[in-house]
Amino acid sequence: MKQFFKTAIAAVAMLAAPLGAASAGALDTIAEAGVLKVAVPQDFPPFGSVGTDMQPKGYDIDMAALIAEELGVKLELVPVTSANRIPYLTTGKVDLVISSLGKNPDREKVIDFSAPYAPFYNGVFGPADFSVEKAADLAGMSVGVTRGAIEDLELTKIAPADVDIKRYEDNNGTISAFLSGQVDLIATGNVTAAAIIERNPPRKPEPKFLIKNSPCYVGLNKEEPEFMAKVNEIIAASMTDGRLNAIAEKWLGIPLPEKL
């Protein structure tokens, strides 16, 4: 009988060991490894690209570094494409996706999303001396857009009848029209506006109002509530103490919007 119980206890212990290991949360696994593996973009500036020194740089790279620092671990960057960034997460090749990732219902079936950490939107931009806060304020003004782009379609829906929407065949034409003063304002994405600001032109496209908002989120595997809470805590703290705003101003040329 004693031998039976010894054998039974040993069998239970053998079964329990892998279960315990499998149930270890992502935070524990990362802490034990001492490394945070993050999927980041490599060809989507200003969120992620490769510099002349062949080192990754961008908004998402700085965000990944901030989270790794707060977790007290080393950072391992894993370059990904739009197509493979989520599979890299779900197959365990990375712990997080920080790759200008937007949220939609299909993706939410597969992974979880943090609080937003970066602005990604289409809006109306213009010089500081133009007082515009909403679509109705555009009355009598001219706005340059790229023909058929999302900002063209969305602005057409909300603009007053007397707004002169000038449509150009590509982004370069729209940008040139704004910089040369052919149009009062420009409707475009904040990433395009950031690229214009980087040139330090006389006419700078300051944000006036949003047309369509689709912020970026950190992607996490499902069933990781402690990891999610920690990532959200880091995002909230970095918004409060100004670190996230500094990243936005560094890479986008403008501060974070009041409502991210």
C-alpha positions in Angstrom: 0.0 0.0 0.0 2.8 2.4 0.9 4.5 1.7 -2.5 1.2 2.4 -4.2 0.9 5.8 -2.6 4.5 6.6 -3.4 3.9 5.7 -7.0 0.7 7.7 -7.2 2.3 10.8 -5.6 5.2 10.6 -8.1 2.8 10.3 -11.0 0.9 13.4 -9.8 4.1 15.3 -9.5 5.1 14.4 -13.0 1.8 15.6 -14.4 1.8 18.8 -12.3 5.3 19.9 -13.4 4.5 20.7 -17.0 1.1 22.2 -16.0 2.9 24.6 -13.7 5.4 25.6 -16.4 2.7 26.0 -19.0 0.6 28.2 -16.6 3.5 30.7 -16.0 2.4 34.1 -17.1 4.2 36.2 -19.8 5.6 38.6 -17.2 7.2 35.7 -15.2 8.6 34.2 -18.4 10.1 37.6 -19.5 11.6 38.3 -16.1 13.2 34.8 -16.0 14.7 35.2 -19.4 15.7 38.8 -18.7 14.7 39.7 -22.3 11.6 41.4 -23.9 11.2 40.4 -27.5 9.2 43.0 -29.5 8.0 43.0 -33.1 8.7 46.4 -34.7 8.4 47.8 -38.2 11.5 48.3 -40.4 10.1 50.2 -43.4 7.5 52.5 -42.0 9.0 55.8 -40.9 8.6 57.6 -38.5 7.3 54.6 -36.6 10.2 52.3 -37.6 13.0 52.3 -40.1 16.7 51.6 -40.4 19.1 54.5 -40.0 22.3 55.2 -41.9 24.1 53.4 -39.0 22.0 50.3 -39.8 20.3 50.6 -36.4 16.5 50.6 -36.0 14.9 53.9 -35.1 11.5 55.4 -34.8 8.5 56.0 -32.5 7.8 52.3 -32.1 11.4 51.5 -31.3 11.5 54.1 -28.6 8.2 52.8 -27.2 9.6 49.3 -27.0 12.7 50.6 -25.2 10.5 52.4 -22.7 8.6 49.3 -21.8 11.7 47.1 -21.6 13.3 49.7 -19.3 10.2 49.7 -17.0 10.2 45.9 -16.9 13.9 45.9 -16.0 14.9 43.6 -18.8 17.0 43.8 -22.1 15.2 44.6 -25.3 15.4 42.4 -28.4 13.9 44.0 -31.5 12.4 41.7 -34.1 11.8 43.3 -37.5 8.4 42.3 -39.0 6.1 43.1 -41.9 2.4 44.0 -41.6 1.6 40.4 -42.7 3.7 38.5 -40.2 3.6 40.7 -37.1 0.5 39.0 -35.5 1.6 35.4 -36.4 5.0 36.2 -34.7 3.1 37.1 -31.6 0.7 34.1 -31.5 3.5 31.6 -32.2 5.7 32.9 -29.4 8.4 34.4 -31.5 7.8 37.8 -29.8 6.2 38.9 -26.5 4.7 42.1 -27.9 3.8 43.7 -31.2 4.7 47.4 -31.3 4.3 48.1 -35.0 1.8 50.9 -35.7 -0.9 48.3 -35.0 -4.5 49.4 -35.4 -7.4 47.7 -33.7 -10.3 46.0 -35.6 -12.8 43.3 -34.8 -11.0 40.5 -36.8 -7.7 41.2 -35.0 -9.5 41.3 -31.6 -10.6 37.7 -32.1 -6.9 36.6 -32.2 -5.0 39.0 -29.9 -5.6 41.6 -27.2 -4.8 45.3 -27.4 -3.3 47.7 -24.8 -4.5 51.3 -24.3 -3.4 53.5 -27.3 0.1 54.7 -27.2 0.5 56.6 -30.5 -1.7 58.8 -32.7 -2.5 57.7 -36.2 -5.2 59.7 -37.9 -6.3 61.7 -40.8 -7.1 65.4 -40.3 -6.9 68.9 -41.5 -3.6 70.8 -41.0 -2.5 74.3 -41.7 -0.4 77.3 -40.6 -0.8 78.6 -37.1 -2.6 81.8 -38.2 -5.6 79.9 -39.6 -8.2 79.6 -36.9 -9.9 76.3 -37.6 -11.3 73.9 -35.1 -14.0 72.0 -37.0 -15.3 71.4 -40.4 -17.8 74.3 -40.3 -14.8 76.7 -39.9 -13.5 75.8 -43.3 -16.2 77.9 -45.0 -14.6 80.0 -47.8 -11.2 78.3 -47.5 -9.4 76.0 -49.9 -8.1 72.6 -48.8 -5.7 70.3 -50.7 -6.3 66.6 -50.7 -5.0 63.6 -52.6 -7.7 62.4 -54.9 -9.5 59.2 -53.7 -7.6 59.1 -50.4 -9.5 58.5 -47.1 -9.2 62.1 -46.2 -10.7 63.1 -49.5 -13.7 60.8 -49.1 -14.3 61.7 -45.4 -13.8 65.5 -45.8 -16.2 65.6 -48.7 -18.9 64.2 -46.4 -18.5 66.9 -43.7 -17.2 70.0 -45.5 -19.5 73.0 -46.0 -20.7 73.6 -49.5 -18.5 76.7 -50.0 -15.2 74.9 -49.2 -12.9 74.7 -52.2 -11.6 71.1 -52.1 -8.7 70.9 -54.5 -7.8 67.4 -55.5 -4.3 66.3 -56.6 -3.2 63.0 -58.1 -0.7 62.0 -55.5 0.7 63.0 -52.1 3.6 64.9 -53.6 1.2 67.1 -55.6 -0.9 67.8 -52.5 2.1 68.6 -50.4 3.6 70.9 -53.0 0.3 72.8 -53.3 0.2 73.4 -49.6 3.9 74.4 -49.3 3.6 76.8 -52.2 0.4 78.4 -50.8 -1.9 77.3 -53.6 -4.2 76.0 -50.9 -4.9 77.4 -47.4 -4.9 74.0 -45.7 -4.2 70.4 -46.3 -6.1 67.3 -45.4 -3.8 64.3 -44.9 -2.5 61.8 -42.4 -0.5 62.8 -39.3 2.5 60.7 -40.7 2.5 62.7 -43.9 2.3 65.9 -41.8 5.2 64.8 -39.8 7.3 64.2 -42.9 6.5 67.8 -44.1 7.4 69.2 -40.7 10.7 67.4 -40.8 11.7 69.5 -43.8 11.3 72.6 -41.7 9.4 74.6 -44.3 8.1 78.2 -43.9 4.5 76.9 -43.9 4.2 74.3 -41.2 1.1 72.0 -41.1 -0.2 72.3 -37.5 -3.1 70.0 -36.6 -6.5 71.7 -36.7 -9.1 68.9 -36.3 -9.4 65.1 -36.8 -11.3 63.6 -39.7 -10.8 59.9 -38.9 -9.0 58.5 -35.9 -7.2 55.1 -35.7 -4.6 55.2 -33.0 -1.8 52.6 -32.5 -1.9 49.9 -29.8 0.5 47.4 -28.3 -0.5 43.8 -29.3 -0.4 41.1 -26.7 -1.4 37.4 -26.6 -4.8 36.6 -25.1 -5.3 35.5 -21.5 -2.4 37.6 -20.2 -4.3 40.0 -17.8 -1.2 40.7 -15.6 0.9 41.5 -18.6 -1.8 43.7 -20.1 -2.2 45.6 -16.8 1.5 46.2 -16.6 1.8 47.5 -20.2 -1.2 49.8 -19.6 0.3 51.0 -16.4 3.5 51.9 -18.2 1.6 53.7 -21.0 -0.5 55.7 -18.5 2.6 56.7 -16.4 4.6 57.7 -19.5 1.7 59.9 -20.6 1.5 61.5 -17.2 5.2 62.2 -16.8 5.6 63.5 -20.4 7.9 60.7 -21.7 5.3 59.6 -24.3 4.7 63.2 -25.4 8.5 63.6 -25.9 8.5 60.6 -28.2 5.6 62.0 -30.2 7.3 65.4 -30.6 10.6 63.7 -31.5 9.2 61.5 -34.3 5.9 63.2 -35.4 7.0 66.8 -34.8 3.8 67.6 -32.8 2.6 66.8 -29.3 0.1 64.0 -28.5 -3.5 65.0 -29.1 -5.5 65.7 -25.9 -7.7 62.6 -26.6 -5.5 59.8 -27.9 
